[in-house]
Amino acid sequence: MHRVSALLRTSILGLTALFTIPVMPAHAHFGAIIPRADIVTQSEEGNLTLDIAFLHPLEQQYMEMARPKQFGVLHRGKQTDLTASLRPVKAKGPGQNNWFTRWEAEYAISRPGDYTFFVQPQPYWEEAEDSFILHYTKVCVHGFGLELGWDTPVGLPTEIVPLTRPYGLWTANLFTGQVLVNGQPAPFAEVEVEYLNSSPDNPSPIQPPSAPYVTQVVKADSNGIFSYAMPRQGWWGFAALSPAEWTLPHDGKDKAVELGAVYWVHTADMR
Amino acid sequence: MIRRPIVHIIAAYLLLMLLAGTPIRPAHAHGVSLFAYLDNGMVYTESYFSDGRPVVGGKVTVADRHQKPLIHGETDKQGLWSFPLSGALPLVITLDASLGHRHTFTLRQAKQ
């Protein structure tokens, strides 16, 4: 019943957005892991569904996502491989004629502490950019009041390590993170920020007045540290981009690879 | 007017506390939580501050779903306390760690 309601709400939001958002070129790509909750306080809340997708979050446009190379979770210093738990789901955004593959997984938050979920996708070929895109994506779910682990790096080739505790955030809070590439700070990395228009608690679809409003852009400082204040309740994605030092073949030619370190946080209005 | 000897005593006391390594941390900044799970007929509770420090000497009370008290105990140096399950789930388990720190956890499932 909840699933039907959520789908209906998403459809309504999507259709509304379709008729209200001006036609504009697609912008930032984001890997995404969106759990049904980012805080678990009682055991009956612990069975989570996580949605994993590759999309334009504000425009709600999906891209085809191949089965991720790895999906896992880090809890109290221990990594667990959850790749086998992934199941494909078809998704379609407003105005999209085709269905695209995203992924779902179930996971039980069963012990105190912070759970950092992460995805290492397969490289995505983006014809328009003549390059591959590879977004290493993370999200943190807090369990049972023990605030330990949210600032621990997973050890991905590139990742955002939060300097702000990434849950229990109010709308307009400042989120600060550090961009790492190969475990080292990435000076002056460009960080793209987008709001997930299909956030379950989005009160109404966003209608950006022009293209620059779709994707916010901030630059990290010399230590790879960036900040952004999130003006609306719902889910926010941060994607720090860097070129890979290696290439991948496509049609017999070597092509550049854009690496992304993506992190998702949720905000709630003060009531 | 404060007499000089009293000022000296207060200053000496503060200095002594600092030298003794009294932790300078806000008492209320970290919330407390209790987590419980059932294993082989025993209910195990863990009580901790949000930063991971154990709640030592916390009062734990257990009630049934109608709030009828069943058993109570106190956490040890690791913040742990356990008891045998004698009734039906759910159990409403409340930690009172003093200083206004209080948390209630409802144990509903046999398997966590």
HADDOCK unambig.tbl for C-alpha pairs under 7 A between the chains (distance, minus, plus):
assign (segid A and resid 42 and name CA) (segid B and resid 105 and name CA) 6.56 0.50 0.50
assign (segid A and resid 42 and name CA) (segid B and resid 106 and name CA) 6.82 0.50 0.50
assign (segid A and resid 110 and name CA) (segid B and resid 112 and name CA) 5.57 0.50 0.50
assign (segid A and resid 144 and name CA) (segid B and resid 33 and name CA) 6.90 0.50 0.50
assign (segid A and resid 144 and name CA) (segid B and resid 35 and name CA) 6.72 0.50 0.50
assign (segid A and resid 145 and name CA) (segid B and resid 33 and name CA) 5.50 0.50 0.50
assign (segid A and resid 145 and name CA) (segid B and resid 50 and name CA) 5.63 0.50 0.50
assign (segid A and resid 146 and name CA) (segid B and resid 50 and name CA) 4.59 0.50 0.50
assign (segid A and resid 146 and name CA) (segid B and resid 51 and name CA) 6.44 0.50 0.50
assign (segid A and resid 146 and name CA) (segid B and resid 52 and name CA) 6.18 0.50 0.50
assign (segid A and resid 147 and name CA) (segid B and resid 50 and name CA) 5.17 0.50 0.50
assign (segid A and resid 147 and name CA) (segid B and resid 51 and name CA) 5.75 0.50 0.50
assign (segid A and resid 148 and name CA) (segid B and resid 51 and name CA) 6.52 0.50 0.50
